[in-house]
Each structure stands twice: as C-alpha cells, then as structure tokens.
Amino acid sequence: MFRFCRKGFNKVDKVVIGLGNPGREYALNRHNVGFLAIEHIATKFNVNFRSKFQSQIGECEIASLKIMLVKPQTFMNLSGRAVREILDWYKLQPDDIVIIHDDMDLPFGKIRLRAQGSPGGHNGIKSIIHEISTANFSRIKIGVGRPPDGWDAADYVLGNFPAAVLPELNSILETVVESVQDVLVNGIKTAMNKYNS
C-alpha cells in the first residue's frame, strides 16, 4: 500500500509523527519508540529523510494519500513547535495528524489507539496540545511498561530497551505499521475497534 516518493510533495494529505529525542545517545531509549516506529516505516518502504520544519521528514503514498513521515528534532518537550509549523505550512487540521509515542501506563508491547484525550503526563503530547490548542488528534500509543520500584520515571524512559526484547520490539513495530495504515485508510474509530479489542 506504500509507494516510495523521490521528491517532496507540494500537497500533503496526512502527517504521521513519531515522538522522540534527536541524537545517537537516545536512539534506543524507550522514550524514542515513536522515532523507531517512523524509522521502521521508512526502512521498510525505502523512504529517505531530509531536514525541514525543525524535523526529519520523508514522504510516501498510502492508498493514493500523500503521507509525510516526521521525526521532530526539537527534543521531546518542544515537539509541538515542529507539529504546528507543518500544520501551518500545509494548511492542515489537527485531525490530519497521527502521533506515535511511548506510554508507561501500558505494558511493554501493548498498542492502544486514541482519537483524542489528555497528555497523561507525556511532555511531547503536552507540547503538541499547547502549540495547536487542541487535544483532538489521533495517537498510537506503544507500551513501554512501568519502571521497577525505586526507579525514577524519567530515568526509565530515557533508558534503552534491553537487548533481549529487541526482536519482540521489531514485531511490535510491524503491528504499529499496520495500525498506521488502518488509521489513514479507514479512520481512527475503525482502527480503534480493531487494535484496542
């Protein structure tokens, strides 16, 4: 369903944004699973990235929709600045975006889709809500689990996934790719019924 695009689009229909922190030291952090999801899509479908909108962006087509893949480079707490810049440039609405991010309240590997809602303590989502003045946008949450007793939550999400779970994580990201396609093609409510059951 994906088709590689070698040139930038003049028009974008939907934007899929993975949240994370730029830099090699953060690459395998739990907090960067949104970036990992975007990179999984990009690698699988040969999408190239370039720098624009305070982000790394790339394009592909899904079911004739022009899709932009985005990894904001603002650091997590300022993710909304990049999101707002993209929405403003392409004159898109909040319901044209899909945000992929980590969630400590979900067990590792669990995926949950939401059409709207509070940030739930996630600073990247807080920033987006602040910048675009609404919480009405689709999210795909990827569970990273709670930290062990005595661990600081920030240290936990900024820690790397253990090497032992990386094969399982790869399988989880495959499911995320499928859920992204469903959201874009069939809508968030239909996808929620499928993946949240």
WOKA-V775971 format. One record per residue. RES is the residue in three letters. SS is DSSP state (2 for helix, 1 for strand, 0 for the rest). PHI is phi in degrees with one decimal (NA if undefined). PSI is psi in radians with two decimals (NA if undefined). Layout:
RES/SS/PHI/PSI
RES/SS/PHI/PSI
This chain:
MET/0/NA/-0.35
PHE/1/-87.8/2.57
ARG/1/-134.3/2.26
PHE/1/-68.0/2.43
CYS/0/-121.0/2.21
ARG/0/-85.3/-0.33
LYS/0/-120.9/2.76
GLY/0/-68.6/2.61
PHE/0/-83.9/2.47
ASN/0/-77.5/-0.46
LYS/0/-128.9/2.44
VAL/0/-123.5/2.34
ASP/0/-89.6/-0.77
LYS/1/-141.8/2.69
VAL/1/-126.8/2.23
VAL/1/-109.7/2.08
ILE/1/-120.8/2.12
GLY/1/-98.7/2.35
LEU/0/-95.2/2.52
GLY/0/179.1/-3.01
ASN/0/-114.4/2.39
PRO/0/-74.4/2.67
GLY/0/115.4/2.49
ARG/2/-62.7/-0.53
GLU/2/-67.8/-0.32
TYR/2/-101.8/-0.05
ALA/0/-54.0/-0.73
LEU/0/-106.5/0.30
ASN/1/-64.0/2.60
ARG/2/-57.0/-0.66
HIS/2/-66.4/-0.27
ASN/2/-100.0/0.28
VAL/2/-65.9/-0.42
GLY/2/-65.0/-0.76
PHE/2/-60.7/-0.77
LEU/2/-60.1/-0.66
ALA/2/-65.4/-0.78
ILE/2/-63.4/-0.73
GLU/2/-65.6/-0.58
HIS/2/-64.1/-0.78
ILE/2/-61.7/-0.82
ALA/2/-62.7/-0.76
THR/2/-66.4/-0.77
LYS/2/-63.6/-0.59
PHE/0/-117.4/0.36
ASN/0/56.6/0.75
VAL/0/-90.4/2.25
ASN/0/-93.5/2.54
PHE/0/-104.1/2.67
ARG/1/-143.5/2.90
SER/1/-90.6/2.19
LYS/1/-169.4/2.68
PHE/0/57.9/0.69
GLN/0/55.7/0.57
SER/1/-148.6/2.96
GLN/1/-99.1/2.15
ILE/1/-126.7/2.68
GLY/1/-153.1/2.83
GLU/1/-126.3/2.62
CYS/1/-153.6/3.02
GLU/1/-116.1/2.43
ILE/1/-130.9/2.05
ALA/0/48.9/0.81
SER/0/70.6/0.08
LEU/1/-89.5/2.40
LYS/1/-85.9/2.01
ILE/1/-114.0/2.34
MET/1/-105.0/2.29
LEU/1/-98.6/2.36
VAL/1/-136.1/2.36
LYS/1/-122.7/1.73
PRO/1/-58.3/2.45
GLN/0/-108.2/0.36
THR/0/-88.1/-0.04
PHE/0/74.0/2.64
MET/2/-50.1/-0.83
ASN/2/-67.7/-0.20
LEU/2/-119.1/0.37
SER/2/-54.5/-0.60
GLY/2/-61.3/-0.47
ARG/2/-63.5/-0.75
ALA/2/-67.5/-0.72
VAL/2/-61.3/-0.81
ARG/2/-62.8/-0.69
GLU/2/-62.2/-0.72
ILE/2/-67.7/-0.79
LEU/2/-60.4/-0.74
ASP/2/-65.6/-0.76
TRP/2/-65.0/-0.75
TYR/2/-96.0/0.07
LYS/0/54.3/0.85
LEU/0/-98.9/2.87
GLN/0/-105.6/2.80
PRO/2/-55.6/-0.54
ASP/2/-78.0/0.07
ASP/2/-93.3/0.00
ILE/1/-113.1/2.65
VAL/1/-127.3/2.15
ILE/1/-103.8/2.30
ILE/1/-112.1/2.21
HIS/1/-153.4/2.90
ASP/1/-77.9/2.73
ASP/1/-145.8/2.03
MET/0/-72.9/-0.35
ASP/0/-80.2/-0.09
LEU/0/-107.5/2.46
PRO/0/-59.6/2.70
PHE/0/-53.1/2.24
GLY/0/92.0/-0.28
LYS/0/-74.8/2.39
ILE/1/-114.7/2.36
ARG/1/-135.8/2.33
LEU/1/-103.8/2.50
ARG/1/-138.9/2.52
ALA/0/-89.4/-0.31
GLN/0/-172.6/-3.10
GLY/0/135.3/3.06
SER/0/-72.8/2.87
PRO/0/-71.5/-0.33
GLY/0/59.7/0.56
GLY/0/86.0/0.01
HIS/0/-87.2/2.05
ASN/2/-68.1/-0.52
GLY/2/-65.6/-0.75
ILE/2/-67.2/-0.69
LYS/2/-56.2/-0.78
SER/2/-63.7/-0.74
ILE/2/-63.9/-0.81
ILE/2/-59.0/-0.73
HIS/2/-62.9/-0.77
GLU/2/-74.9/-0.60
ILE/2/-106.4/0.04
SER/0/61.3/0.56
THR/0/-160.4/2.66
ALA/0/-105.4/0.18
ASN/0/-91.6/1.31
PHE/0/-147.2/2.66
SER/1/-73.7/2.49
ARG/1/-131.6/2.56
ILE/1/-117.8/1.94
LYS/1/-95.9/2.35
ILE/1/-114.8/2.09
GLY/1/-68.7/2.35
VAL/0/-117.9/-0.04
GLY/0/79.5/2.91
ARG/0/-86.0/2.65
PRO/0/-69.4/2.67
PRO/0/-60.7/2.77
ASP/0/-53.4/2.34
GLY/0/90.6/-0.15
TRP/0/-86.3/2.50
ASP/0/-76.5/2.35
ALA/2/-60.0/-0.72
ALA/2/-64.6/-0.73
ASP/2/-63.0/-0.64
TYR/2/-65.4/-0.89
VAL/2/-70.5/-0.43
LEU/0/-88.9/0.08
GLY/0/-88.4/2.76
ASN/1/-77.9/2.66
PHE/0/-62.0/2.37
PRO/0/-61.2/2.54
ALA/2/-57.3/-0.55
ALA/2/-65.7/-0.42
VAL/2/-97.7/-0.04
LEU/2/-62.2/-0.68
PRO/2/-61.0/-0.70
GLU/2/-66.6/-0.67
LEU/2/-60.5/-0.68
ASN/2/-60.5/-0.71
SER/2/-65.7/-0.69
ILE/2/-62.1/-0.74
LEU/2/-65.8/-0.55
GLU/2/-60.6/-0.74
THR/2/-66.2/-0.65
VAL/2/-61.7/-0.74
VAL/2/-57.6/-0.78
GLU/2/-61.9/-0.73
SER/2/-67.2/-0.62
VAL/2/-60.3/-0.81
GLN/2/-59.1/-0.77
ASP/2/-63.6/-0.74
VAL/2/-61.7/-0.79
LEU/2/-69.4/-0.67
VAL/2/-88.4/-0.73
ASN/2/-107.7/-0.19
GLY/0/97.6/2.71
ILE/2/-65.0/-0.66
LYS/2/-67.2/-0.75
THR/2/-62.7/-0.76
ALA/2/-65.2/-0.65
MET/2/-60.8/-0.74
ASN/2/-61.2/-0.58
LYS/2/-79.2/-0.85
TYR/2/-93.5/-0.30
ASN/0/-93.8/-0.07
SER/0/-74.3/NA
